[in-house]
Amino acid sequence: MRKKIIFLVLVFGFLPMVSLAVMQTSFTLDQGQNLKEYREAKTSEQRVQKLQDIGENMIGRRISVIELAKNRFTTAQRISQAIKDKISLVLDDNVTNLNALKEDILAGDDLEGLKTKVKSIVTGYRVFVVVIPQSRGLVVADRLGGFKEKLVELKDKIQARAGELGGDEADTSGVEALIEQAGSKITEAEASLAMAEEKFSSMQVSDASGAKDLKSAGKQALVRARESLRAAKNDLREAAQALKELIKTQAQSIEQEQEVEQE
């Protein structure tokens, strides 16, 4: 069960959402009260005030979620600085623009104009449908990409050592087969990661429905990438163990030859 939880955190980033859910509860309660008071308002001035409260609440909720996500993404381990900088820029831009919109809403006094501006908090930003899922997907893809590079390095080291043993006439065919198999799995993972990055990067605020489909496709690609990398890791572990046995056998053979010569 613990492994499954770790897998879900790695691929989908579920644990941060626990904190987000707790945070969103208080905002939802406030929002419900504001909506109730807005409907019950008797004058246009009262409705303007309540609509401003609703807008401020909605923006505050989104900014808090963005800032929490940014902190988690930028302090996470095994993520490249390039992706941290890229995501930070996107999230910071959203916070800046949302704060500007909040000031605009609080300064407004036209009811119909305020309705349009409050609506744009959702339609113009799509924080929960696009911004956060997109950032999370790119972070996970980057982390898996780093893991893939480590496997490539390991594969190359094992292959180089197997080549040395093969030059000494040791039978390295079994090791070579495992290395080739691992290489194929790494290639599959590269293709899946490229697809995941393409899907998440293509998510657009202006197309919420399409963004949901792209997010789903991106998640599936991440799952395939992780499965391929896990298979490659297992193949390389077996190859390393087989190589170790070959080295041990070769050392014993040399030792026996030396003993014969001494006799």
N, C-alpha and C positions, 0 to 999 in steps of 0.2 A: 504493500500500500504506500509506503514511504517513497519507493522508487517512482510510483505512478505520480505522486504529488510533485516530486522534483521534475519529472518529465513535463508535466503541465505548466509548471512555472517557467521552465526553460523555453518551451515552444510558444506558449500563449500569454505568459506573464499574468497568471491568475491572482497571485497573492497581492500585488498592488491594488487590485480591484476590491479586496476585502476592506482596505483602509478607505478607498473611495466610496464604497457603499455606506460605511458608517458616517462619513462626512456628508454624503448626499442626503441622509435621513433628516438632519436638522434643517437643511435648505428646503427640503420638500414640505416639512411642517410649516415653516415660515411662509412658503409660497402658497400653501393651501389657505392660510389665514388671510393673506393679502388678496387672493382671488375672491374669497368670500366677501371681504370688505369692499372690494371693487364693485361686485355685483350689487351690493346693498347701498352703495353711495347714492345720495340724492341729487347732488349737484355736479356740474362739469368739473369744477375746481377739485372736488373730492375725488373724482375719478382720475383726474390728471395726477393727483398726489399718489393714489394707490397704484396707478400704472407705472409711475416712476419707481415706487417701492418694488413692484414686481420685476421691472427691468434691472434694477440694482441688485436684487436677489439673484436673478438668473445669471447675471454677469459675474457676481461674486462667486457663485457656485462653480462656474467654468474656470475662472482664474485660479481658484483654490485647487481644482483638479489638475489643471495644467502645471501649476507650480510643484505639486506633489509628484506628478509624473516626471517632470524635468529633474527633480532631485534624485529620484530613483534611477532614471536612465543614465544621468551623468556621473553618478557615484558607483554604478554597477561595475563589477569586475569583468575582465576579458572582453571588453568592448573597445574598438579603436577610437582614438581621439577624433578622427575625421567624422565618424558617424555621430559622436557626442556633439561636436561643434555644429554639424548640419541640423540635428534635431533641436539643439538649443536655440538656434537662429529662428527656426520655424515657430517654436513655442513662445519665444520672446516676442516675436512679431504679433502673434495672436493676443498675447497679454496687452501689449501696447495699443493695439487697435480696439480691443474690448474696453480698455480704460477710457479711450477717447470716445467711444460710443456711449459709455456710461455718463461721461460729462455732458455729452450732447443731450442725452435723455433727461438728466437732472435739470438741465437749463431750459428744456422745452415746456411750452404751455398749451400747445395745440393738441387736442385729444386724438384726432385722426392721424396727425403726424407721429405722435407717440406710439400709436398702435403699430404703425409701419416699422418704426425703429425697434420696438420690442420684438416684433416678429423676426426682424433681421438678425437678432441674437442667435436664433436657431438656424435660419436659412442661409445666413451670410458667413457662418463659422463652422457649423457641424463639428463641434469639439468632440462630442461623444461618438459620433458615427464615422468621422474621417480622421481628425487630427490625432487623437490619442491612439486609436487602433493602427493607424499608419505608422506612427512613431514606434509603437511597440513592435510591430512586424519587422521594421527595418533594423531595430536593435537586435532582435533574435536572429535575423538573417546574418547580421554582422558577427554575432557571437559564434554561430555555427561555422561561418566562414573562417574565423580564427582557428577553430578546432580542426577544420579541414586542412589548413596550412600546416598544423602540427603533425597531422597524420602523413602528409606528403613528405615532410622532413624525416619522419620515422621510416617511411617506406624507402626513401633514398638511402638511408644509412644501412638498413637491413640488406638492400639490394647490393650495395657496394661491398659489404662484408661477405655476402653470398658469392659475389664474383671473385673475391680473393680466394675463397675456399674452392670454388670451381676450378680455379687455376692450379690448385694443388691436387686436382683429380678427385676431389670429394664429390659425392653424388648430391647435388643441390637441387635436383629436379622438383622435389616436393616443396622446397622453400620457394623456388621460382614460381611454381604454380600458385601458391598462396599470395605471393607478392603481386602477380598479375591479376588475380581475383580481387585483391584489395584495390588495385589501381582502377579497375573497372567500376567498383563501387564508389570510389572517390570521384570519378568522372560523372557518374550518375548524380552524385550529391551536388557537384558543381552546376549541373544543368538545372536541378531543382532549386538551388539557391538563386540562380540567375532569374528563374521564373518568379520566385517569391519576391525578389527585389523589384522586378518589373511590375508585378501586380500591385504591391503596396505603393510604389512610387506613382502609379497611374490613378490612385484614388483622388477624386476631385470633390471639393466642397459643393460645386455647382451640380453634382450628380450623385445625390445621396443613395439612390437605389443601386446605381452602378457601383458605387463604392462598397456597398455591402457584398455584392457578388465578387468584387475584386478581393476584398478582405477574406472571404471564404476560400477563394482559389489560392490566395497567398498562404493561408494557414495549411491547406492541404499540401502545398509544395514544401513547406517547412517540415511537415511530418515525414514526407518522403525523403527529404534531405537528411533528417536525423536518423532515419532507419538505415539509409545507405552508409552513413558515417559510422554508425554502430557496427554494421556488418564488416566494414573495412577495418575497424579497430580490432574486432575479433580475429579477422584473418591475419592481421599483422602480429597480434599476440601469439597466434599459433606459429607463424613464420619465425618469430624471434625465439620461441621455445625449441622449434625444430633445429634452428641454427645453433643454438646453444648445445644441443645434443650432438650435432655434427662436429662442433669444435671439441667437445669432450672426447668423442670417439677418435678424432684425428690425433689428439694429444696422447691418448692411450696407445694408439698405433705407433706413434713416433717413439714413445717410451719403450715399447716392446722391441722395436727394431734396435734401439740403442743397447738394450740388455743382451740381445742376440750377438751384436757386434762385440760386446765386451767378453762374451763367452769364447 
